[in-house]
Amino acid sequence: ACFCYNIMQMAADEQQEPLGYEFGQRRPPLSVLIKSILERYPDGQIFKEIIQNADDARARSVRFYLDHRQHGTQSLVHKQLAGHQGPALLAFNDAKFEDNDWEGIQNLQVSNKAEDPFKVGKFGLGFNS
């Protein structure tokens, strides 16, 4: 158990070089990763997560908008996306989007808040919003 913990700890350390070599492993598609994260939240918890992320970013306000529009399906990358063209729930906060935010949003299920004791989101499931 100690060996596994050390490997996981090293992998989580952003300053550490990757351990080992790639051997052809594949990541699931982005949509599968997002679905997996969202399924782990209890009903309504995702709103709290978005508010926590805004708080961590030192936002002064958070707004949710329900967009009732339906968008066209003629130019979709894949026909299976046709059922996802609206309506949509949009979240907005007034915090400045920094370079480290861009890094964090590209790393699903990996927190860039782990080292900051003042960030509530360091305990999250990896939903980057």
PyMOL commands that set and color helices and strands:
alter all, ss='L'
color gray80, all
select helices_A, chain A and resi 2-12+30-39+45-56+79-84+99-105+120-123
alter helices_A, ss='H'
color red, helices_A
select strands_A, chain A and resi 62-67+88-93
alter strands_A, ss='S'
color yellow, strands_A
deselect
rebuild
show_as cartoon
